[in-house]
Amino acid sequence: MKWLLYGFFVFWFGIGALITMIVSLFCSDNILLQAIVFLVSSVILLFLTKPLVDRFTRKDKKVETNAYSIIGKKGIVIQDINNTVGVGQIKISNEIWSAKTENDVTIEKETEVKIIRIDGVKAVVEPIVVNSEITK
């Protein structure tokens, strides 16, 4: 892809040279004027095409990979999570992760949790609270 951008860059210098040739045929044999026309036309063409280049290069799309791809997903606790003892495991999409909580809350086995972030090799989780109806 890099070679394509270099070719695109050189292409506008070629167009600038054509514009300079037309100026030299009709207006002047002054080499200084031709150099100025070449530089100005090439630079203008480069800046005018910047939005086109930005459209084809993906700067804003960030694809999360590896461990960071589980952030925001739900999992099930398969071993009680207790930060004091340093134990706890969760299962996410057939993967088992060591887990801990953010605020030293103990989460029991079979509780559904949401992954907040990754801290080292552990998933930091919080329990998912289900809205329960209060009977009167």
N, C-alpha and C positions, 0 to 999 in steps of 0.2 A: 504494500500500500504506500510505503514511503516513496518508492520510485515514481508512483503516479503523481504524488504531490510535487516532486521535482519537475516532472514533465509539464505539469500545470503551470508551475512558476516560469519555466523557460518559454512556454507557449506565449505568455503575455509579453515577454521581451521580443519575441518574433513579431507580434502584432505592433508593438511599439516601433520596431525597425521598419515595418511596412508604412506606418504613418509618417515616419521620418523620410522615407523614400519619396512619398507623394509630396511632402513639403519641399524637398530638394528639387523635384522635377518642376514644380510650378512657382515656387517662391524665391528660393535663394540657394546660392552655392556656399554660403557662409557655414563653415564647419561648427562654429560655436552655437549658432542657431539650431543646427541639426542635432547636436548633442543635447541641448536643452529640450527640444521637442521629444527626443527619444526618452530621456529620463522622466520628463513630466508625464508623457503618455503611458509609459510602462508602469509608473507608480500609481497613477489614477486607475488603470485597468486592474492592478493587483488589489487595490483597496475596494474597488467596486465588486469584485468577485469574492470577497471575504464572506459575505452571508451565504453564498452558494457553497463554499467549502465547509462552513460550519454546519450546514444542513446535512452533508454527507458524512461528517465525522461525528460519532456519538460520544459526546462529552457528558451528557446528563444521565445516561442510563448506566446504573451501577448494579451489577449482578452479584448478589451475595453468594459466596461459595464456601465449601468446607464447613467448619464449625458454625460460622455466622449465619448459615442458611436456616438454622433451627430457631433463631430468635423470632418470637411471636407465635410459635407453634404451641400446640397443646400436647401434654404427655401424661402418663399415669405413673404414680409413685409405686415402685415395686419393693422398696426397702425404706422404712421410716427415715425421714430426713431430720437430723438433729445436728445443728452446727456445733453445739458444745462438745459432743463426742466425735464429731467429724465424719459422720456416716450419712448415707442416703444415696438412693439411685432412682432414676426414672427411665421409662421406656418411651421412646419417640420413634414411630415408624420402624419398628423392629430393630432399633438401635438402643443400646443401654448406655446411659450417661451417669456419671457421678454428679450429684446435685447438692446444692445448699440454698438456704433462704437468705433474703436480704436483711431481715430484721430479727434473726435468731428465733423464729417461730418453729416449733416442731410440727411437721406435717406427717400424718399417718399414711400407712400403706393403702393403696387403692383410691387415693385422692387424686382428682384431676388437677393438674397444674399448668401454668403458662410460663414459658421461658422468657425471662426479661432480658438477660444478657449472658455473655460468656465471661467468666473470670478464671483465667488460667486454663485448667482442663476441666473445670466444673461449670455446669449450667446453673445460673442463679434463677430460681423459680419463685412463683407466688401461687397460692392456692386459688382456684377459680371458684368464686362464690356464686352459688345458684340462688336466684331470687325465689324464696319460698313464701307461700301464702300464709298469712297469719290468720288463724281461725278465732272467731270471737265466741 
